Structures are given as structure tokens and as C-alpha cells.
């Protein structure tokens, strides 16, 4: 994987960094550390350059969330919802992000939207129930 970070083909580099980020690897140590940071910056810029594509907005939100920038993540997930409100992913991630920000009512609203669109989407129903249990809601 690390070898792919140095590939001449941008698609190979970006897919390599995407795969590492999906494994929650945000930093590398040793000789590949600087290359990884450069390719991460390249990947981030790539994501920012497609403001009207739903999946890329979701990926940018996830990038931001992984880096602890929940306000930016929320903005990107909300942008994705505006682009395609009939898909559950962005609603789900908006809900998760609000929960991380301890805004549980808004988290529930968005998780309910994800469940309404697709009752078996990921574990949205279970997360919704966990928040209700946390808040003592029947």
C-alpha cells in the first residue's frame, strides 16, 4: 500500500490514501510519513473540487470527521443531503455527527430520516434506539 502512495498515477495514489483513511490510519511513521501527508493533502483537494457530487460530499465529510473537524464534516454531509435527500447515507452521517457533538435531538431526527428511507441501513435503527435509551425516551 505504501508503495502506491508514490505512484505516478494520481488515481492510484488517491485510492491508496482513501484505503488507509478508511482503516482510520491518519498518520504514518518513518520514511513514508511525509509522502502520506502530501497525498492526503492531494486527496483533500480532490474532494473539495467536486462540490456537486453526492458521494464525494459524503467522503469529504468523512475525511473531516476522521480528522476531528465535526463542524466541517456536518456541513459536507448537509450539502450531500441537499444534493440527494432520497439517499440514506448523508442523513445517517449527519445523525452520527450530531451525536458526536452531543446534539442528540438533531441526531435522532436525522437517523430517523435514514431509517425512513432504508429501515435496514447500516445500524441506524440501533443507534437511534441507543440515543433514545440515553435520553430516557420510550
C-alpha positions, -999 to 999 in steps of 0.1 A, spaced: 0 0 0 28 25 9 44 19 -24 12 31 -41 14 64 -23 44 72 -46 28 60 -78 30 84 -108 -8 79 -114 -29 102 -93 -58 77 -92 -35 51 -77 -22 75 -51 -56 88 -41 -71 53 -39 -42 43 -16 -47 72 7 -85 66 6 -80 29 17 -57 39 45 -81 66 58 -110 41 57 -89 19 80 -86 50 103 -49 54 96 -44 92 97 -6 92 100 23 71 90 57 69 108 91 66 92 101 73 56 66 73 42 52 99 67 59 130 45 46 113 14 14 102 31 8 138 43 13 151 8 -10 126 -8 -36 132 20 -35 169 10 -39 160 -26 -68 138 -18 -84 165 3 -81 190 -25 -96 164 -49 -126 160 -27 -131 198 -24 -130 202 -62 -163 184 -68 -190 204 -49 -220 189 -67 -213 152 -64 -232 135 -36 -207 106 -29 -178 130 -29 -195 153 -4 -201 123 19 -164 113 15 -153 148 23 -175 149 54 -160 116 65 -124 129 59 -132 159 81 -149 137 108 -119 114 109 -97 144 115 -119 157 143 -134 186 124 -170 178 131 -184 212 121 -169 209 86 -180 173 84 -215 183 93 -215 210 66 -204 185 40 -230 158 50 -257 185 49 -245 195 14 -248 159 4 -284 158 18 -293 188 -3 -279 172 -34 -298 139 -29 -322 138 0 -335 104 -11 -303 85 -2 -298 74 35 -260 78 38 -258 115 44 -288 116 68 -271 88 87 -237 106 89 -255 139 98 -271 120 127 -238 104 138 -220 138 137 -247 155 157 -244 126 182 -206 131 184 -214 168 191 -238 157 218 -268 173 200 -290 142 205 -323 156 193 -308 166 159 -291 132 158 -324 114 163 -341 135 136 -315 126 110 -312 89 120 -350 87 117 -347 101 82 -321 75 73 -343 47 87 -374 60 69 -355 58 36 -340 24 43 -350 6 75 -320 -17 73 -294 10 65 -262 1 84 -271 2 121 -292 34 120 -322 20 139 -299 6 166 -281 39 170 -314 57 171 -326 34 199 -293 39 218 -298 76 218 -334 72 229 -322 50 257 -295 75 267 -322 103 268 -348 81 286 -372 82 256 -396 53 251 
